Amino acid sequence: MDAAKLYITPKTKVGELLDNYPQLEDVLIQLVPTFKKLKNPILRKTIAKVTSLQQASVVGGIALDKLINTLRKEIGQEGIEESHPTSIENTKAPVWFDESKVAKTFDARPVIAQGGHPMSDVWRYLNDIADDEILELITPFVPAPLLDNIKAKGYDVWTVQEGAVFKNYFFKK
């Protein structure tokens, strides 16, 4: 796609953005420091290809309109006026959540710190839990693309922040 034709929207994938506007890499990293990992070519080819700017705003804890407007300003596009709240969707425990149903806890922080992606581990653990059981995933940020992927497969998902840690719960219906 010609760079002049890529209009930055919440659905724009980070990889697509950087392929078309490589000069925005440092701006994106400044806005969302978690994305320093994009300098790793493997993560650039995998995570960046599936992560939208909307998901990046959740991961980075930055208002979506601020993220979009800053990136657009850098390349001369008009800003957006609408505000998109960026927060964890559900702060109150859902009715299906029962701590006694947590069958497995997976702390993905070491995997993420080494530049890896916990997706295959998470799916392995999800395949091992029984119906009506819950998997707990601990991460240093909201893993928005992973959560969206798991929701799309029919699981219930809930995330709660406890200090600098995010606990993500997946319920197998």
C-alpha positions, 0 to 999 in steps of 0.5 A: 500500500502506498504510504500516502494512502494509509490513513491511521485509524484505531484498526491500523496494525502496528506492523502496517503503520511501521512498514508505511511510516518507518519514521514513526517507530521512535514516536510509537516507542516514546508513547508506548515504551513497551513497544521497544521490543519492536526493534526485535525483528522476530517480534516485529514480524509477529506481534506487530502484524496482528496488534492494532493501534487500539490494542496498543493503546490498551497495552500502553495505557495511553488514550487511543485518541492521544496515540492516533493524534500524535502519530497523525500529526507526525505525518501531516494527517488531521487528528481525531476529535472523538475520545476513546477510553482506554482502560481495562473493560471490566473492573468488577469480577464477572459472575463466572469468576470464582477463585476456587475454579482457578485450575492453573496459573501461568506467569508469562512475565519471564517469557515476555521479558526475554522477548518471547510471546506466551501465546503457545503456552497459553493455548496449551494451558487452555487445552488442559483445563476442564470445562468450568475451570479458569486459567490465570495468566500473569503479565506486566501489561494488558496483552490485548491482542492475545485477549482478543484472540482468546475471546474470539475462540469463545472463552470468557476473559477478565483482566484485573490490575494489581499494582504493576501486574495484570491478572488475566482470567480465562473461563472455559465454558 
